[in-house]
Amino acid sequence: MIDMHLPILLIVVPLVSAPLCVLLRQKTLVWAFASLVCVASLGMASMLLIRVLEEGVISYAIGGWIAPWGIEYRVDTINAFVLLLVSIIAAVLMFFALPSVADEISGKQHYLFYTAYLLCFTGLMGIAITGDAFNVFVFLEISSLSSYTLIALGRDRRALTASYQYLIMGTLGATFIVIGIGLMYMMTGTLNMFDLSERLPAMFETRTAMVAFAFLTVGMLIKLAMFPMHMWLPNAYCYAPSLVTAFLAATATKVSIYVFLRFTFTVWGTEFVFEKLNLDAFLIPLSLIGIYVASLSAIYQTNVKRLLAYSSVAQIGYMMLGIGFVSVTGLTGGIVHLFNHALMKAALFLSVGSAVLRLGSSDLADWKGLGRRMPVTMAAFVLAGLSLIGVPLTVGFISKWYLILAALEAGWWPIALLALLSSLLAVIYVWRVVEVAYFQKADDDSNVQEAPLMMQISMWILTGATLYFGIQTDLTVSVAQRAAGLLLGVTP
Amino acid sequence: MRHQGIPRVVGKWFIPPILLFALYVQFHGDFGPGGGFQAGVIFAAAVVLYTLIFGLQATKQIVKPRIIEILVALGVLLYAGTGLVSLFLGYNFLDYTALDPAAPPHGQHLGIFLVELGVGITVAAVMIAIFFGFAGRRRLR
């Protein structure tokens, strides 16, 4: 039975667990329960990916109403991959959660924190799994609303303004998306993505189609924090609790990129988006400018969390650059980077979170001599940082390799050169942290302990993964290649 | 406003019919306009009116915040639970036919009834919780 209902269980299990957390209330119990749920989801997501790779597309009709009338959950290689990514991150972070949440969230709010965490997780998984355009919006709101609460729980009072800023921008994005979907529904009378992709081509010449696509695209670009619509991101990541920063950085923007892929490639189709409207002529320059502007801003930050947040904006630029090439290699690069960047950014934010636990601050000035005081944590930071730069044997290298390959394949060597040069900026901002942590003496001699074991488990699983997938690329690259082929309609 | 006669008397007259009307909107929703969301809001409005007249303390003695929190969760559980029941009976999630396979329309009816009840409970509880959240805030000086 589980096998048949796998797609829905993946959503319903965390959804039901969220209110159960409210009923359980007791701190440790809630944590244990939430962890169990996340691990179970990880198991189900892996089973789903294996099944999809063996059998092809899996479809599930909710309420027994067959698509296109009912809501359909439609799983293929791309979203099975995203589902796996989100559940890996959610499950691995649960180790880190125990000490981190105990430190940063007041005891009375723990159960509410985990409720919001599970709801956010449900929302992100739901966005990825559904085959219904309006359902995407509903799950988007579930994940966004819970992430606003999660961000607002940060210790710093500025977390409230950051959360509010994100709320305004996020709502704007979601409204644009729903306007776009509404117009699509008006034109075709269907909300099912697959059905939309068959009916939309007849409407391509109308102005409504243009307007619908414009609203949808701008909305999605806001949600995925594409330059220049990224202004909500640095504050939100900077002031949120450590766990939330790591979770959102690794999943929220990635899922939004998946939504972008799904709508542009599957629903609208490359012919309309890239041949008629030439979206790539807009995506590629913006991605490149975004990479440079955000990396330069990262260099000048004095707070490590903020620095990494700007670096996230730059990394989103790489993913969108890969998508902008509209080739199998480019998309492979974009999708692989989506996975790889989630691993390395989560690892980086976890090491920052461990430092915050012991130092109480993520200001670079307080990090002097941290390399000696918390050697294990800083080692993880350096390894994940190398990955961010794109040093061979790390995941960062794999994604950059495919991106540059795609640029050369298209004959755009200046872009390949620019993408390579931008890595030097990453060297600078990672080095700034390394220099302060390893080559400057601490101001006071107070003894700082190494991070607790639970935190190190999460941190090292992810850091280990950045190295493992940097050497063993079979899984990530082959799945990404299949996904890219599927999006472009090259392979079944 | 406890000491002002007119609001108090009007409130006492109106609060029970408002609650009753909420239940009407809830359970008549499948034949006429209405449903869980609207009913929940109307129900919460009655509690809000009571609070405005008799004060937050008095309301919290009847409508305990702890209970409200549990109700928020219970409504969602009722909704999802209905879906899970059909799952365990061998049908797809939220396929209400499972509730009465002999007469599918009756099953559908029952399913929607339960789901809407869940919506009503959660919406009412959330509305009251939000109102308590604002009303309980002390003025910043």
Interface residues (C-beta under 8 A of the other chain):
Chain A: M1 H5 I8 V12 L15 V16 A18 P19 L20 V22 L23 Y60 A61 I62 G63 G64
Chain B: E69 I70 V72 A73 L74 V76 L77 A80 G81 G83 L84 L87 G90 Y91 N92 F93 L94 D95 Y96 T97
